[in-house]
Structure formats: structure tokens, C-alpha cells
Amino acid sequence: MAPGCDAVIMSRTLVELLQDGLPAEAVLTDPDVTSAYSHDMASFCAAGVPAVVVLPRTVEQVQHVMRTATALRVPVVPQGARTGLSGAANASDGCIVLSLVKMNRILEISPVDRIAVVEPGVVNAALSRAVGEHGLYYPPDPSSWEMCTIGGNIGTASGGLCCVKYGVTAEYVLGLDVVLADGRLMSTGRRTVKGVAGYDLTRLFVGSEGSLGIVVRAVLALRPKPPQQLVLAAEFASAGAACDAVCAIMGTQGREALPRKGGGGGRAGGHVPSLLELMDRTTVRAVNALANMGLPETTEALLLAAFDTPHAAADLAAVGALCEAAGATQVVPAEDAAESELLLQARRLSLTALEALKGATMIDDVCVPRSALARMLDGVERIGQKYGLTIGVCAHAGDGNTHPTVCFDAADADEARRARESFDEIMALGLELGGTITGEHGVGVLKKEWLAREIGPVGVEMQRAVKAAFDPQHLLNPGKLF
């Protein structure tokens, strides 16, 4: 038999078996097509060549895929929109790529129970708009919210700009339907506000990056739609001063009342903004170069704060006073929703703008205690100088989640090497400051070594034991996490 014949026979057998339970158009084998499904948006993450890509539309079809994979011992890589930044959706050689983007129905919206029931391929922004029509709000809003899917958000336990007030994806997932590696269907969690029956398997699947099972349905908690938020922009002569302002805003010391118009009381600290974002000078200039936003290029750091309270203007005035006390050179509150949205658009463009500087980026995702935020930014600046690289930082400052973004020319081998080394130093810095290697992007391929460093050998052993319980043949998203 000629070399490679076994692989060809195996591939044909696999495809034929898959086609037994899937429509013809749901099974893709053309290499020119399947290559587009081989990786997500992460740099420096190896990706294999899938044997086949499947796009099921029903739970039964997903079950058929997993039963086939188990029978033939073929690995399966679940995917959403592939907007991830850790390589968690990267294919492995000879795998089935299981793309869930066609399972994109919103099955139920209940204003009384304040829940939505959705399939995994529903786009985050589409869900937000749909529930908004019922006076409801789904808070998690990753920067890629116009593209990313709920299934992907669940897989990576993603966050977003509003996490400082409303929390992350895990806090909104009440229940799941999951297809296990052997094709069985399991339901976890509940539809009720409270529930503590047994182990919290729902939370276990959130952030598991498709390594334990395939999420095919999710029950999501909703909130009443808040008032339109107003945004304030504060310029600072140093990143350290901006971080001081963050600590003053979020801290609870010194609760003496501040003069406020419109009532509401006021206090010097302990605020709960709906958004508190930081952009360093590199990021501000990159956004201006990309989109001509007119942001102040003379600033060293730009802090964006927002409130969606009934007295948002008064809350912004109180926070503006704290920013000025911390050394802000200018404080500009938006007058209306349109101005507020313009400022938020600048923040949402940050990562795209930084990528445009050199053509490639490594986007770190280190989260540190808020009290260590200034030391984190100072350390990143030193690392950039050490390696002769442009590193821009945008951050969910309110919860300490920084996104140092290493800009480099991928065609320059030496620059690419320095980019990778600087990336590792940034993660080491985050751990040194009492932080974590990922606040919302996940581990994937990119940070496997660093996960082991963060949780230690006993932690890795226990996580592997959980993996073995759900996926004894290690077919689901192999090579990810650890």
C-alpha cells in the first residue's frame, strides 16, 4: 500500500460516516475551504490541518458527530466565530472541526424570569439587541461583540468593557445543555434565580474551552435595561496618575460627601461605574492614526469612566473631581449619548489600531489587583524598552485587566523572537504582582506553560483528572490548556 493510503482510507471513512447523519452541505472537505477554519486570531499558536469541517444545525447532529468521533477515535475541535486570542479554536492534524455558527437561534426570551435561552452560534450583539426590545440587558460585551458568539464567550469565560459593574460571562450562565464526548446529552444548572443542587457543573464548563463537552444550549440571566450611560474622558500626564485615579474611584476610603447636582448624595470613593477603561499614549495615537478620532495625542494616559445610573451626570462630576485630584490635566464629560458612544468607539478600536502599526500583534491578557495597576503599566513600559518594541496598553482598569499589546513585524524573525520573549516577561510580571495570566481570553495553546506555573503541579493534576472524567479518550480540543 502506498504511503499515506491508510490516512486517505481513514479520512474517507470518517467523511462517509459523518454524512450519514448530516446534510451534504454541512460536511466540508475542500482544503481551500477547510483551511479557513484551522485557527483563531492568536499569534504564535501552532495550527494543524483538519480532516473535515462540520456545521451542524441541531443537537442531534452534534451528537452524531461526537458518536462518530468516539467510534473512530478522531479528535474534535469545537469552534465559534474564531475571534479568540489564545489559539483555543486552532485545529489539530486530522481532526473534525465542529463549527457551531449555524446553531444561531434565540429560542426564548422571558421578561418575567429574566432569562434568554439560546444556541451557541448566536452572536453576542444580536442577543443584546433582541433582549433590548423587551427592556432587558445582557451585560457581557467583549470588544468583538459584533462578531463573537455566545458559545465562544462561554468557552473562554469572556469579559468586556462593562465587567467592572456587571461581571463576566460566568455570572450570567444559569444552565447548559452539553453533548459529551461519547454523544450523550447532559443538562446542567437551572432556570431559577437560585439553585444549589449538587456540584456546580455549569460553572465547570464555563471557561473550559471546549475540552469537556460541546455546549448546544444555554440559559442566560438577564437584567433590566439600564439608562443610557454617559461617559467622561480624563487626560493624565502619566499612566501612574491615571492609575491613582482608578484607585480613588474604586476605593472606599474617604467617603465624605461631594457637592453634586441632581441629588444622589455623592462620596469621594467607592463608586460603581459601568465602565472604567484606560488607554496609554501608544494606544491613543494608534487609534487616531487609524480612524482620525481626534483624541488628545499629548496625553500620556486617557481614562474613560461611565455611569448608567439615573444621576449619571452627577456621578461623572464626582468622578471628575477625583480625576482632577489625582492630577488629570483635563476632564471632559460627554453631554449626550452620541458623544459617549464616540468615546467608546475609540476604546473598541484600540486592538485593531495597534495591530495596524506593525501588521501583527501579541495581545496579552494579564489581570492584576487594582492596587498593582500602576506597577504593571510601568513594568510593561520597561519591557518594551528592553526589547526595543512598541507595546501599547489598553485596560479594563476598573477590574485590573490589562491588555499589553506587543506590535511587531511577523516577517522579521528577530523582531518576532523579541515579541515572544517580551510577551512571556509580561506574564511573569503579572504573576509577580499577584495577578493571573488571563482575565478573559483563556489559555488555549498560547499560555499552556503559564497555566502550569500559575496553578502549580497539584492544580494541573486535578484539572487533568476532571478532563479524564468527561473525556477519557482525550478527543475534545486536544493540546489545549495543559
Disulfide bonds with the S-S distance in Angstrom:
none
